[in-house]
Amino acid sequence: MNKIKFALKNLAIVALIISSFIACDKDFASVGSDVIGQGNYLTNSTKEYPVIAYTNPLEPVQTNNLPLNYLGAFNDLTYGLTTASFVSQLGTTTYDPDFGDGVILDSVILTVPYFSRAVDVDDEGGKIYELDSIFGNGFVDLEIYENNYFLNSINPNEEFDTPLNYFSNSTTSIGNINPTLLMGTEILPAVPQSLNSFRPSNREIVLKDEDGEISSRTAPALRVKLDNAYWLNKIIEKEGDIELSNANNFNNYFRGIFFKVTPLANSGSLALLNFNTSSANITLHYTKNPTTTGADRAKATFVLTFTGNRINLIENQFDFAIPPGNPMDGDEKLYVKGAEGSTAVIDLFKAGDHENGFSPEFYSFKNDFVETDVDGKFVRSKRLINEANLVFYVNHDQPLGTEPDRIYLYDLKNGTPLSDYFFDFTNNTSPVNSKINHLGVLEREGNNASGEGIKYKIKITEHINNLLLRDSTNVKLGLSVSGNVNLENSSPQYKVLTSNDDPVNKIPVSSIISPRGTILYGNNTSNEQKKLYLEIFYTEPNN
């Protein structure tokens, strides 16, 4: 009996602990002062602070050596048509190759895997796939050319090892590239017209052997069988020549591949692809004479990968001009569009031109929460901040297209994530569900994945506490669309080709790789319920 009482006592303690965790997990605003006890020692409150937010239209953005690349065309219901072509150098691990004697080139296969996941199995044991990172469902005309333009990696006008940057409008950091220079010999598919009306397919790729038996199954990919004649002349017949002897000679001889995209019927589909993976390649399959008398012909391959410079060329045909923002008063609407689009600037406490952002508005805010010494340094807290949020409501005054699930808030001056980013959980398996405490996922009508967007809730508690308790600089913040928030953990921001002294001359890489866009309510709107504020939930002594 004593053992039973002891067990029940422990069970009650565990239940009490669990219930305390559940209570703590509730929305802070619902917790009242009576939770502390009958003495009412603490009071919980909410306060809203005005901010200034305005649109920042972007000039062409840097697109060389992105972690992921676009290919195709996407007509956004809100912003209009974006067309993305792609050019890349090629490389191989086998320079000065010995192809052997009696070479017969059997086939040349270009492969670039799509992002996909298996969702089911058919009656024959094959996998049924669902494609990811595909925008739109229309067709494009896809042409493949040998690139004629040498893609230099080093800027010849700067100091040694200064990289040469390439931008989305066919501009380099030293001049312009005429797109016609990229179009050398057309590399034809083995099946004529096969790319004239192209869009990504979710079909599993099934390969069969000479007997018609299935030899392998692979996930969906951009897979094109190319005409043999070009590759026989370009690669196989160059065996022993200086052009294939090393990487420098090869890059000068074969300057790469240019994928040229033309949308059809003002529509198309756009795929986000990883050309950097080894499974993205051009493989020459050939046979050669055996080294042993009487043996069968030997099978061999020569593989070219998309190494070296890889550049996206982006052309926008926007249905309207993104309006410039108002840094003094803020905007009614914030236009936020990925790729060569626009970001927004968030100015907390009118940082403006004040040194370190320490404006009168900032000192007034700081005085609400902490005591400082004569130098303005932190001494002690008056109130404890439990949560600080920026809530961005989606503006549906005009129809929106495919709304982005994620937006990204960052330190505009230093081009880095906020401190809250590093305190949040990283989900490498599903980036759309990563860092969701700090960078909230778009809340949609009915919690339906295809529902109309309502709002984004961005928590910046650590950032605000750093301003108050650690005397951090009050910098302006940037807001962008994000295709993968995890990329901001390790990737530096990319440059914007500014035509003036605009300090906003960098862009998060996760914004460049997303073609999506949205429109948000700013601070200068008459809709008080959806107006942008900094909202703070705090606790203070009940004196």
Sequence and secondary structure as in RCSB ss.txt:
>XXXX:A:sequence
MNKIKFALKNLAIVALIISSFIACDKDFASVGSDVIGQGNYLTNSTKEYPVIAYTNPLEPVQTNNLPLNYLGAFN
DLTYGLTTASFVSQLGTTTYDPDFGDGVILDSVILTVPYFSRAVDVDDEGGKIYELDSIFGNGFVDLEIYENNYF
LNSINPNEEFDTPLNYFSNSTTSIGNINPTLLMGTEILPAVPQSLNSFRPSNREIVLKDEDGEISSRTAPALRVK
LDNAYWLNKIIEKEGDIELSNANNFNNYFRGIFFKVTPLANSGSLALLNFNTSSANITLHYTKNPTTTGADRAKA
TFVLTFTGNRINLIENQFDFAIPPGNPMDGDEKLYVKGAEGSTAVIDLFKAGDHENGFSPEFYSFKNDFVETDVD
GKFVRSKRLINEANLVFYVNHDQPLGTEPDRIYLYDLKNGTPLSDYFFDFTNNTSPVNSKINHLGVLEREGNNAS
GEGIKYKIKITEHINNLLLRDSTNVKLGLSVSGNVNLENSSPQYKVLTSNDDPVNKIPVSSIISPRGTILYGNNT
SNEQKKLYLEIFYTEPNN
>XXXX:A:secstr
 HHHHHHHHHHHHHHHHHHHHHHHTS GGG  GGGT TT  EEEEEEEEEEEEEEEE   BB BT SSEEEEEEE
ETTTEEEEEEEEE  B S  S    SS EEEEEEEEEE EEEEEEE TTS EEEEEESEE    EEEEEEE  S 
  SB TTSSTT B  BBTTSEETTEE  GGGG  SB  BSSTTTTTTB      EEEE TTS EEEEE  EEEEE
E HHHHHHHTGGGTTSGGGSSHHHHHHHS  EEEEEEESTT   EEEE TTSTTSEEEEEEEE  SSTT   EEE
EEEEE  S EEEEEEEEESS      TTT  SEEEEETTTTEEEEEEETT TTSGGG  HHHHHHHHHHEEE TT
S EEEESSEEEEEEEEEEB  SS   S  S EEEEETTTTEE HHHHHS   SS GGGSSTTTB   EEGGG TT
S EEEEEEE HHHHHHHHHS      EEEEE S GGGGGT   EEB  SS  S  EE HHHHT   EEEEE SS 
S TTT  EEEEEEEEE  
